[in-house]
Amino acid sequence: MRLDSHQQLRLVRLLLDQRYDAPITIEDLSHEAALSPYYLIRAFRHVYKQTPHQYLVGQRVARAKELLRNSDLSITEICVAVGYESLGSFSTLFRKVAGVSPSAYRINSQPTPNPTYIPLCVCLLHGIKDQPEL
């Protein structure tokens, strides 16, 4: 069964989504999709408004953001987990896409608890006034 070019491009995007954490080349993708590398790049850019490499970087950065927000992994561990071998390359690309360094992103994405806030339901349950007296 032969895939049409739209199905081939969807396959490439699916491969990028599934294998974002592993080394993958345009030659690997073109072989899987049965398209020439140059045609694949042009067609992917036409349909998705970015090259396969740009899409892959976006996927890796999105996963890195998730790990920075929700895990205690070190930045080096996150770098490797999303498919980069070089911390410098990872940090440079992350900053380019996210606008801040991975460490700054982690610090800025942590919720800041309000220690003086007590939910109204707790106040009512314990007879506490919900407004502090000044």
PALONU-727128 format. One record per residue (C-alpha): residue number from 1; residue in three letters; chain; x, y, z. Coordinates in pm, 1 decimal, decimal comma. Layout:
PALONU-727128
> NUM:ALA:A:X:Y:Z
...
END
This chain:
PALONU-727128
> 1:MET:A:0,0:0,0:0,0
> 2:ARG:A:142,3:337,9:-100,1
> 3:LEU:A:87,4:642,0:120,9
> 4:ASP:A:0,8:978,7:-31,6
> 5:SER:A:225,6:1274,1:50,9
> 6:HIS:A:-4,8:1405,3:327,3
> 7:GLN:A:-0,8:1065,7:496,8
> 8:GLN:A:376,9:1054,8:459,5
> 9:LEU:A:410,7:1395,6:622,6
> 10:ARG:A:178,3:1293,7:907,3
> 11:LEU:A:395,4:985,6:952,9
> 12:VAL:A:705,2:1206,3:975,9
> 13:ARG:A:537,5:1427,3:1236,6
> 14:LEU:A:430,3:1118,8:1432,7
> 15:LEU:A:786,8:985,3:1423,5
> 16:LEU:A:916,5:1318,8:1550,6
> 17:ASP:A:656,5:1317,0:1829,3
> 18:GLN:A:746,2:961,9:1933,1
> 19:ARG:A:1124,1:978,9:1893,9
> 20:TYR:A:1198,2:1333,3:2011,3
> 21:ASP:A:1426,3:1189,9:2280,5
> 22:ALA:A:1654,2:999,2:2042,3
> 23:PRO:A:1897,1:1106,3:1773,3
> 24:ILE:A:1707,2:1128,8:1444,5
> 25:THR:A:1825,1:1257,3:1109,7
> 26:ILE:A:1645,3:1382,7:804,1
> 27:GLU:A:1779,9:1073,4:627,2
> 28:ASP:A:1609,6:850,4:887,2
> 29:LEU:A:1282,0:1035,7:838,6
> 30:SER:A:1301,7:1038,7:460,3
> 31:HIS:A:1372,8:664,9:457,0
> 32:GLU:A:1073,5:591,5:684,1
> 33:ALA:A:842,3:811,2:476,5
> 34:ALA:A:983,9:703,9:138,9
> 35:LEU:A:1050,5:1063,6:36,0
> 36:SER:A:1370,1:1233,1:-71,5
> 37:PRO:A:1524,0:1440,9:209,1
> 38:TYR:A:1494,2:1767,1:15,0
> 39:TYR:A:1133,8:1706,0:-86,0
> 40:LEU:A:1050,2:1607,3:272,3
> 41:ILE:A:1190,7:1932,1:411,6
> 42:ARG:A:1010,4:2147,4:152,4
> 43:ALA:A:677,5:1965,5:187,0
> 44:PHE:A:691,6:1959,6:568,4
> 45:ARG:A:764,1:2332,2:576,0
> 46:HIS:A:479,1:2397,9:332,9
> 47:VAL:A:226,8:2203,7:543,2
> 48:TYR:A:347,0:2273,8:899,9
> 49:LYS:A:510,9:2616,2:845,8
> 50:GLN:A:841,1:2492,3:989,9
> 51:THR:A:1110,4:2244,3:898,3
> 52:PRO:A:1123,4:1899,0:1058,5
> 53:HIS:A:1422,6:2016,2:1263,8
> 54:GLN:A:1235,0:2322,6:1392,1
> 55:TYR:A:940,1:2100,1:1481,6
> 56:LEU:A:1170,5:1856,3:1664,0
> 57:VAL:A:1333,9:2138,0:1862,8
> 58:GLY:A:987,0:2262,8:1959,2
> 59:GLN:A:884,3:1916,6:2078,8
> 60:ARG:A:1203,8:1876,4:2278,9
> 61:VAL:A:1169,5:2218,9:2441,4
> 62:ALA:A:802,6:2155,6:2523,9
> 63:ARG:A:895,7:1829,1:2697,9
> 64:ALA:A:1187,4:1998,9:2874,8
> 65:LYS:A:951,2:2270,3:3004,4
> 66:GLU:A:719,6:2002,1:3139,2
> 67:LEU:A:1009,8:1828,8:3315,1
> 68:LEU:A:1143,2:2156,7:3453,4
> 69:ARG:A:801,1:2235,8:3600,8
> 70:ASN:A:711,9:1891,9:3730,1
> 71:SER:A:1028,6:1704,0:3822,1
> 72:ASP:A:1336,3:1731,7:4037,0
> 73:LEU:A:1566,3:1612,4:3758,7
> 74:SER:A:1877,0:1819,7:3707,7
> 75:ILE:A:1901,7:2030,9:3395,4
> 76:THR:A:2169,1:1794,4:3264,7
> 77:GLU:A:1936,7:1496,7:3318,5
> 78:ILE:A:1655,6:1681,5:3140,1
> 79:CYS:A:1893,3:1768,2:2856,5
> 80:VAL:A:1965,6:1397,6:2801,2
> 81:ALA:A:1600,8:1295,4:2855,0
> 82:VAL:A:1483,8:1515,3:2567,6
> 83:GLY:A:1746,3:1394,3:2322,7
> 84:TYR:A:2042,7:1629,8:2354,7
> 85:GLU:A:2397,9:1516,8:2418,5
> 86:SER:A:2537,3:1865,3:2480,2
> 87:LEU:A:2416,1:2079,4:2767,9
> 88:GLY:A:2542,2:2388,0:2584,3
> 89:SER:A:2336,8:2311,6:2271,9
> 90:PHE:A:2031,5:2233,7:2481,3
> 91:SER:A:2060,9:2554,9:2683,6
> 92:THR:A:2115,7:2767,5:2372,5
> 93:LEU:A:1815,5:2621,0:2189,6
> 94:PHE:A:1598,4:2635,0:2501,9
> 95:ARG:A:1680,4:3003,3:2552,0
> 96:LYS:A:1614,4:3075,3:2183,0
> 97:VAL:A:1269,8:2908,7:2194,6
> 98:ALA:A:1157,7:2990,1:2550,7
> 99:GLY:A:1326,3:3327,0:2590,0
> 100:VAL:A:1495,4:3231,1:2918,3
> 101:SER:A:1751,8:2977,9:3032,7
> 102:PRO:A:1632,1:2639,0:3159,6
> 103:SER:A:1722,2:2729,9:3519,7
> 104:ALA:A:1538,1:3063,2:3497,7
> 105:TYR:A:1237,2:2885,0:3347,1
> 106:ARG:A:1235,1:2638,4:3637,0
> 107:ILE:A:1251,2:2917,2:3896,2
> 108:ASN:A:982,0:3126,6:3723,8
> 109:SER:A:745,0:2833,8:3671,3
> 110:GLN:A:727,2:2733,8:4037,8
> 111:PRO:A:405,0:2838,3:4205,9
> 112:THR:A:448,5:3097,7:4476,2
> 113:PRO:A:234,1:3000,2:4772,0
> 114:ASN:A:57,9:3273,1:4964,3
> 115:PRO:A:119,5:3177,6:5328,7
> 116:THR:A:-144,6:3417,7:5461,7
> 117:TYR:A:-425,2:3282,1:5243,9
> 118:ILE:A:-672,5:3047,8:5408,6
> 119:PRO:A:-954,4:2914,5:5189,3
> 120:LEU:A:-1298,5:3048,3:5281,0
> 121:CYS:A:-1437,4:2698,9:5342,8
> 122:VAL:A:-1168,6:2639,0:5609,0
> 123:CYS:A:-1243,0:2976,3:5767,8
> 124:LEU:A:-1613,7:2898,7:5787,6
> 125:LEU:A:-1551,1:2548,6:5923,2
> 126:HIS:A:-1333,0:2679,1:6206,4
> 127:GLY:A:-1508,1:3009,7:6269,7
> 128:ILE:A:-1215,5:3217,6:6146,6
> 129:LYS:A:-1280,8:3560,4:6000,5
> 130:ASP:A:-1183,7:3555,4:5632,8
> 131:GLN:A:-1044,4:3912,5:5643,1
> 132:PRO:A:-738,2:3979,3:5857,6
> 133:GLU:A:-769,4:4269,7:6097,4
> 134:LEU:A:-520,6:4546,4:6034,1
END
